[in-house]
Amino acid sequence: MKALKSHQLQWSVTVTRKYNPPRQIIVFGRSQVEALQDAVASAREVWGIWDAKSFSTPERK
């Protein structure tokens, strides 16, 4: 996982899984899109999630 930079935000990403209950992971990114891309890229290697169906983040206002 990338190091936190001053302009990055912490995002809580909910991973919906095919065979297991949903799981929340924490990723960092400048935007919601960047956080989701980081979550998808690191789901298997970092978090050990092999059965991911979808990724979502709450909307920030």
C-alpha distances in whole Angstrom, upper triangle without the diagonal:
4,7,9,12,15,16,13,14,12,13,14,14,17,17,20,21,24,25,23,23,21,18,16,12,10,8,9,11,14,16,16,16,13,11,13,12,8,9,12,10,7,10,12,10,7,10,13,15,17,20,18,21,20,17,18,18,21,23,22,26
4,6,9,12,13,10,12,12,13,15,16,19,19,23,24,27,28,27,26,24,20,18,14,12,9,8,9,12,15,16,16,12,11,14,12,9,11,14,11,10,14,15,13,11,14,17,18,21,23,21,23,22,19,20,19,21,22,22,25
4,6,10,11,9,11,11,14,16,17,21,22,25,27,30,31,29,28,26,22,19,16,13,10,8,10,12,15,17,18,14,13,16,15,12,14,17,15,14,17,19,16,14,16,20,21,24,26,24,26,25,21,22,20,22,23,22,25
4,7,8,6,8,9,12,14,16,20,21,25,27,30,32,29,28,25,22,19,15,12,9,7,8,10,13,15,16,13,12,16,16,13,14,18,17,15,18,20,19,16,18,21,22,25,27,25,27,24,21,21,18,20,21,19,22
4,6,5,8,10,14,17,19,22,24,28,30,33,35,33,31,28,25,22,18,15,12,9,9,9,13,16,17,14,13,17,17,14,17,20,19,18,21,23,22,19,21,25,25,28,30,27,29,27,23,22,20,21,21,19,21
4,6,8,11,14,18,20,24,26,29,32,35,37,35,33,30,27,23,20,16,14,11,10,10,13,16,18,15,15,19,19,17,19,22,22,21,24,26,25,22,24,27,28,31,32,30,31,28,25,23,21,21,21,18,20
4,7,10,13,17,19,22,24,28,30,34,36,34,32,29,26,22,20,16,14,10,8,6,10,13,15,12,13,17,17,16,18,21,20,20,23,26,25,23,24,27,28,30,31,28,29,26,23,21,18,19,18,16,17
4,7,9,13,15,19,21,24,27,30,32,30,28,25,22,19,16,13,10,6,5,4,8,11,12,10,9,13,14,12,14,17,17,17,19,22,22,19,20,24,24,27,28,25,26,23,19,18,15,16,16,14,16
4,6,10,12,16,18,22,25,28,30,28,26,22,20,16,14,10,8,6,5,6,8,9,12,10,9,12,14,12,14,17,17,17,18,22,22,19,19,23,23,26,26,23,24,21,17,16,12,13,13,11,13
4,7,10,13,16,19,22,26,27,25,23,19,16,13,10,7,6,5,7,9,10,10,13,11,8,11,14,12,12,15,16,15,16,20,19,16,16,20,20,23,24,21,22,19,15,14,11,12,13,11,14
4,6,10,12,16,19,22,24,22,20,16,14,10,8,6,5,6,7,9,9,8,11,10,7,9,12,10,10,13,15,14,14,18,19,16,15,18,18,21,21,18,19,16,12,10,7,9,10,10,13
4,7,10,13,16,19,21,18,16,13,10,6,6,5,7,9,11,13,12,10,12,12,9,10,13,12,10,13,15,14,13,17,18,15,13,17,15,19,19,16,17,14,10,9,6,8,11,11,15
4,6,10,13,16,18,16,14,10,8,5,5,6,7,10,11,14,12,10,11,11,8,7,11,10,7,10,13,12,11,14,16,14,12,15,13,16,15,12,13,10,7,6,5,8,11,13,16
4,6,9,13,15,13,11,7,6,4,7,9,11,14,15,18,16,12,14,15,11,10,13,13,9,11,14,13,11,15,17,15,12,14,12,14,13,10,11,8,6,5,6,9,12,15,18
4,6,10,12,10,9,6,5,6,8,11,12,15,17,19,18,14,15,15,12,10,12,12,9,9,13,12,9,12,15,14,11,12,9,11,9,6,7,6,5,7,9,12,15,18,21
4,7,9,8,7,5,7,9,11,14,16,19,20,23,21,17,17,18,16,13,15,16,12,12,15,15,12,14,17,16,13,14,10,11,9,6,5,5,6,8,11,14,17,20,23
4,6,6,6,6,8,11,13,16,18,21,22,25,23,20,20,21,18,15,17,17,13,13,16,15,11,12,16,16,13,12,8,8,5,4,5,7,9,12,15,17,21,24,27
4,6,8,9,11,15,16,20,21,24,26,29,26,23,22,24,21,18,19,20,17,15,18,17,14,14,18,18,15,14,10,9,5,6,6,9,12,15,18,21,24,27,30
4,7,9,12,15,17,21,23,26,28,31,29,26,25,26,24,21,22,22,19,17,20,19,15,15,18,19,16,13,11,10,7,9,9,12,15,18,21,23,26,29,33
4,7,9,12,15,18,20,24,26,29,28,25,25,25,22,20,22,21,17,17,19,18,14,14,17,17,14,12,10,10,8,9,10,13,14,16,19,21,25,27,31
4,6,10,13,17,19,23,25,28,26,23,24,24,21,19,21,21,17,17,20,19,15,16,19,18,14,14,11,13,10,10,11,12,13,15,17,18,22,25,28
4,7,10,14,16,19,21,24,22,19,20,21,18,15,18,18,14,14,18,16,13,15,18,16,13,13,10,12,10,9,10,10,10,11,13,15,18,21,24
4,7,10,13,17,19,22,21,18,19,19,16,14,17,16,12,13,16,14,11,13,15,14,10,11,9,12,11,10,11,11,10,11,12,14,18,20,23
4,7,10,13,16,19,18,15,17,17,13,12,15,14,10,13,15,13,11,14,16,13,10,13,11,14,14,12,13,12,10,10,10,12,15,17,20
4,7,10,13,16,16,14,15,14,11,11,13,11,8,11,13,10,9,12,13,10,8,11,10,14,14,12,14,13,10,10,10,13,16,17,21
4,7,10,14,14,12,14,13,9,10,13,10,8,12,13,11,11,14,14,11,10,14,13,17,18,15,17,15,12,12,10,12,15,15,19
4,7,10,11,10,11,9,6,8,10,7,6,10,11,9,10,14,14,11,11,14,14,17,18,16,18,15,12,12,10,13,15,15,18
4,7,9,9,11,8,6,9,10,8,9,12,12,11,13,17,16,14,14,18,18,21,22,19,21,18,14,14,12,14,15,14,17
4,5,7,8,5,5,8,9,8,10,13,13,13,15,18,18,16,17,20,20,22,23,20,21,18,15,14,12,14,14,13,16
4,7,8,6,7,11,11,11,13,16,16,17,19,22,22,20,21,24,23,26,26,23,24,21,17,16,13,15,14,12,14
4,5,5,6,9,10,11,12,14,15,17,18,22,22,20,21,24,23,25,25,21,21,18,15,13,11,12,11,10,12
4,6,5,6,9,10,11,12,14,15,16,20,21,19,19,22,20,22,22,18,18,15,11,9,7,9,8,8,12
4,5,5,6,9,10,11,12,14,15,19,20,19,19,21,20,21,21,17,17,14,11,10,9,12,11,12,15
4,5,5,6,9,10,11,12,14,17,18,17,17,20,19,21,21,18,18,15,12,12,11,14,14,14,17
4,5,5,6,9,10,11,12,15,16,14,15,18,16,19,19,16,17,14,10,10,8,11,12,13,16
4,5,5,6,9,10,10,14,15,14,14,16,14,16,16,13,13,10,7,7,8,11,12,14,17
4,5,5,6,9,10,13,14,14,14,16,15,16,17,14,14,12,9,11,11,15,16,17,20
4,6,5,6,8,11,12,11,12,14,14,15,17,14,15,13,11,12,12,16,17,18,21
4,5,5,6,9,10,9,9,12,10,13,14,11,12,11,8,10,10,14,16,17,21
4,6,5,8,10,10,10,12,10,11,12,9,10,9,7,10,12,16,18,20,23
4,6,8,8,9,10,12,11,12,14,12,14,13,11,14,15,19,21,22,25
4,6,5,5,7,9,9,11,13,11,14,14,12,14,15,19,21,22,26
4,6,6,5,6,5,7,9,8,11,11,10,13,15,18,21,22,26
4,6,6,5,5,6,9,9,12,13,13,16,18,22,24,26,30
4,6,6,8,9,13,13,16,17,16,19,20,24,26,27,31
4,6,8,11,14,13,17,17,15,18,18,22,24,25,29
4,6,9,11,11,14,15,13,16,17,20,23,24,28
4,6,9,10,14,15,15,18,19,22,25,27,31
4,6,6,10,11,12,15,17,20,23,25,29
4,6,9,12,13,16,19,23,25,28,31
4,6,10,12,15,18,21,24,27,31
4,6,8,11,14,18,21,23,27
4,7,10,14,17,20,23,26
4,7,10,13,16,19,22
4,7,11,13,16,19
4,7,9,12,16
4,6,9,12
4,6,10
4,7
4
